[in-house]
Amino acid sequence: MSESVDVQRFAQVEALAMEVFESRAATTAWLTSPNTALDGKSPRSLCTTELGAIQVRRLLRCIEYGGVV
């Protein structure tokens, strides 16, 4: 995959995170911090692959609908 695909994939995840957290600071903190629901990896680090981005989007949807604290 090209770097532009990676950038586009991350931009889509970042936009979803902004919808969920409604704050640039909260979004940045969440994307760059280790997350236990992601085996201690940061959401940003997982967005280098489509499978990882799917996991991150799934987690964001759970957070959005109250499934994960």
Backbone torsions as a table, in degrees:
resi	resn	phi	psi	omega
1	MET	NA	152.1	-179.8
2	SER	-86.8	162.6	178.6
3	GLU	-62.2	-34.1	-179.7
4	SER	-65.2	-32.9	176.7
5	VAL	-67.0	-42.7	178.0
6	ASP	-61.4	-42.9	-179.6
7	VAL	-65.0	-43.3	179.5
8	GLN	-64.4	-42.8	179.0
9	ARG	-60.0	-47.0	-179.5
10	PHE	-65.8	-38.5	179.2
11	ALA	-60.8	-38.4	178.1
12	GLN	-66.7	-42.3	178.0
13	VAL	-65.7	-42.3	179.3
14	GLU	-61.8	-40.2	178.5
15	ALA	-64.0	-41.3	177.4
16	LEU	-64.4	-42.2	178.9
17	ALA	-62.1	-38.2	176.8
18	MET	-62.8	-38.5	176.4
19	GLU	-62.7	-41.0	-176.8
20	VAL	-72.9	-47.7	-173.0
21	PHE	-92.3	-19.3	176.4
22	GLU	56.1	28.8	-179.4
23	SER	-157.3	131.4	177.9
24	ARG	-62.7	-43.4	-178.5
25	ALA	-63.7	-45.3	-179.9
26	ALA	-65.6	-39.6	178.9
27	THR	-63.3	-48.6	-179.8
28	THR	-60.9	-45.2	179.7
29	ALA	-60.8	-45.0	-178.0
30	TRP	-65.6	-44.0	-177.4
31	LEU	-66.2	-28.1	-174.1
32	THR	-103.4	-3.2	-177.8
33	SER	-97.5	145.6	174.1
34	PRO	-58.1	143.1	-176.2
35	ASN	-129.1	124.5	-178.0
36	THR	-63.0	-31.5	178.7
37	ALA	-70.0	-13.2	179.0
38	LEU	-115.1	33.1	180.0
39	ASP	57.3	35.8	176.8
40	GLY	79.6	4.4	178.6
41	LYS	-90.7	155.4	175.6
42	SER	-80.3	146.4	176.7
43	PRO	-55.4	-40.6	-179.4
44	ARG	-58.9	-41.9	-177.8
45	SER	-65.7	-29.1	-179.9
46	LEU	-78.1	-18.1	-176.7
47	CYS	-75.4	4.7	176.6
48	THR	-76.7	-12.7	175.3
49	THR	-128.3	156.1	178.8
50	GLU	-65.6	-39.7	178.6
51	LEU	-61.2	-43.4	177.5
52	GLY	-63.0	-42.2	178.9
53	ALA	-63.7	-35.9	176.7
54	ILE	-62.3	-43.4	178.0
55	GLN	-60.1	-43.4	-179.0
56	VAL	-65.8	-44.6	178.5
57	ARG	-62.5	-40.2	178.0
58	ARG	-61.0	-43.8	178.9
59	LEU	-64.6	-41.6	178.0
60	LEU	-61.4	-40.8	177.9
61	ARG	-65.0	-38.5	176.2
62	CYS	-62.7	-43.5	178.4
63	ILE	-62.4	-44.8	-178.5
64	GLU	-59.2	-37.9	-177.2
65	TYR	-100.8	13.2	173.1
66	GLY	83.6	14.5	-177.7
67	GLY	-83.4	-16.5	-177.5
68	VAL	-137.7	138.9	178.1
69	VAL	-96.2	NA	NA
